[in-house]
Amino acid sequence: MDPNITVVTLGVSDLDESIRFYRDGLGFPLRDRDPDSDIAFFTLDGTWLALYPWDALAEDATVPTEAVSAPEKRDFSGVTIAHNVSEKSEVDAALEAADAAGGGIVKPAQEVFWGGYSGYFADPDGHLWEVAYPQLTDD
C-alpha cells in the first residue's frame, strides 16, 4: 500500500451548513458539484476533503447506525485533523476565521510542549482541527 492519504471524508449532520463553513468561512476551494448531490469535495494541496451526510457515511461503511452515536451525542472520536501554517500569527487568524464561521474554539492558541504554537477548533459537527505553527527554529 502506498503510504499517502488522498481523501478525508467527514460525516456531517447538515451538508449545506458544512459547505458554508468550509467554503465561505474557511475559504476552502469547493470542487464543482451538482447541487442535488449529497456529497461535496474540496480540493486541497495534496488531498481532498469530502463532506457526506453522517447516516449515509455510516451506511456506506456498513456500520449499523445504532453502533455509532449521532454527531450531537458522540464523545471525542480519537481523531483530529491538523493544518500547519508558516507563521505564528496565522494560527490566531485561522482560529478567529473558524470561530467567525460558526465553529467553536476548543483550545485557544498557545505555546505547546513540543516547541510550537497551536490551538484547536471544532467544525459544526464537532470534528476537531488543530492549527499549528511548528516552530522548527528560534524566532
C-alpha positions as CSV (number, residue, x, y, z in Angstrom):
1,M,0.0,0.0,0.0
2,D,1.3,3.4,-0.9
3,P,1.6,5.5,2.3
4,N,-0.4,8.5,1.5
5,I,-3.9,9.9,2.2
6,T,-5.9,11.1,-0.8
7,V,-9.3,11.9,0.7
8,V,-10.5,12.6,4.3
9,T,-14.3,12.2,4.5
10,L,-16.2,13.7,7.4
11,G,-19.7,12.7,8.3
12,V,-21.9,15.8,8.7
13,S,-25.4,16.4,10.1
14,D,-26.2,19.3,7.7
15,L,-24.4,19.3,4.3
16,D,-25.3,22.8,3.3
17,E,-24.2,24.2,6.7
18,S,-20.9,22.4,6.5
19,I,-20.3,23.5,2.9
20,R,-20.8,27.1,4.0
21,F,-18.5,26.6,7.0
22,Y,-15.6,25.2,4.9
23,R,-16.2,27.2,1.7
24,D,-17.3,30.6,3.0
25,G,-15.9,30.6,6.5
26,L,-12.5,29.0,5.9
27,G,-12.1,29.6,2.2
28,F,-11.6,26.0,1.2
29,P,-12.0,25.6,-2.6
30,L,-15.2,23.7,-3.4
31,R,-14.9,21.4,-6.4
32,D,-17.7,21.8,-8.9
33,R,-20.7,19.8,-7.7
34,D,-24.3,19.0,-8.7
35,P,-26.5,21.0,-6.2
36,D,-28.7,17.9,-5.9
37,S,-25.7,15.7,-4.9
38,D,-25.3,14.5,-1.3
39,I,-21.5,14.8,-1.2
40,A,-19.2,17.8,-1.5
41,F,-15.4,17.7,-2.3
42,F,-12.9,20.4,-1.5
43,T,-9.6,20.3,-3.4
44,L,-6.7,20.9,-1.0
45,D,-3.0,20.7,-1.5
46,G,-2.2,17.0,-1.9
47,T,-5.5,15.7,-0.7
48,W,-9.3,16.2,-0.9
49,L,-11.7,16.9,1.9
50,A,-15.1,15.3,1.4
51,L,-18.3,16.0,3.3
52,Y,-21.1,13.4,3.3
53,P,-24.2,13.0,5.5
54,W,-23.4,11.2,8.8
55,D,-26.0,8.4,8.3
56,A,-25.1,7.8,4.7
57,L,-21.4,7.6,5.6
58,A,-22.2,5.0,8.3
59,E,-24.3,3.1,5.8
60,D,-21.6,3.2,3.1
61,A,-19.1,1.8,5.6
62,T,-21.7,-0.8,6.6
63,V,-21.6,0.3,10.2
64,P,-25.1,0.0,11.8
65,T,-26.2,3.5,12.8
66,E,-27.1,2.2,16.3
67,A,-23.4,1.2,16.7
68,V,-22.3,4.8,16.2
69,S,-23.5,7.8,18.1
70,A,-25.3,10.6,16.4
71,P,-23.0,13.6,15.8
72,E,-24.5,15.7,18.6
73,K,-24.2,12.9,21.1
74,R,-20.8,11.4,20.5
75,D,-17.8,11.9,22.6
76,F,-14.3,12.6,21.3
77,S,-13.7,10.2,18.4
78,G,-9.9,10.0,18.9
79,V,-9.2,11.6,15.5
80,T,-8.1,15.2,14.8
81,I,-7.1,16.9,11.6
82,A,-4.1,19.1,11.6
83,H,-3.3,22.2,9.5
84,N,0.2,23.6,9.7
85,V,0.9,27.3,9.0
86,S,4.1,29.1,8.3
87,E,3.7,32.0,10.7
88,K,2.7,32.0,14.4
89,S,0.2,34.8,13.7
90,E,-1.6,32.6,11.1
91,V,-2.7,30.2,13.9
92,D,-4.6,33.0,15.6
93,A,-6.1,34.2,12.3
94,A,-7.2,30.7,11.3
95,L,-8.9,30.2,14.7
96,E,-10.6,33.5,14.5
97,A,-11.9,32.7,11.0
98,A,-13.2,29.3,12.2
99,D,-14.9,31.0,15.2
100,A,-16.5,33.7,12.9
101,A,-17.7,31.0,10.5
102,G,-19.6,29.2,13.2
103,G,-17.0,26.8,14.5
104,G,-16.1,26.7,18.1
105,I,-12.7,27.3,19.7
106,V,-11.9,24.2,21.7
107,K,-8.4,25.2,22.8
108,P,-7.1,28.8,22.3
109,A,-3.8,29.2,20.6
110,Q,-0.8,28.8,23.0
111,E,2.8,27.7,23.2
112,V,2.9,23.9,23.3
113,F,5.2,21.3,24.8
114,W,6.7,20.3,21.5
115,G,8.0,23.8,20.9
116,G,5.4,25.1,18.6
117,Y,2.2,27.2,18.9
118,S,-1.2,25.7,18.3
119,G,-4.9,25.7,19.1
120,Y,-8.0,23.7,18.2
121,F,-11.4,24.5,16.7
122,A,-14.4,22.3,16.1
123,D,-16.4,22.4,12.9
124,P,-20.3,22.5,13.1
125,D,-20.3,18.7,13.6
126,G,-17.6,18.7,16.3
127,H,-14.8,17.4,14.1
128,L,-11.6,18.7,15.7
129,W,-9.0,20.7,13.7
130,E,-5.6,21.6,15.1
131,V,-4.0,24.7,13.6
132,A,-0.3,24.7,14.4
133,Y,2.8,26.7,13.8
134,P,5.5,24.0,14.1
135,Q,8.4,26.2,15.3
136,L,11.4,24.5,13.9
137,T,13.9,27.2,14.6
138,D,14.2,30.0,17.1
139,D,12.2,33.1,16.4
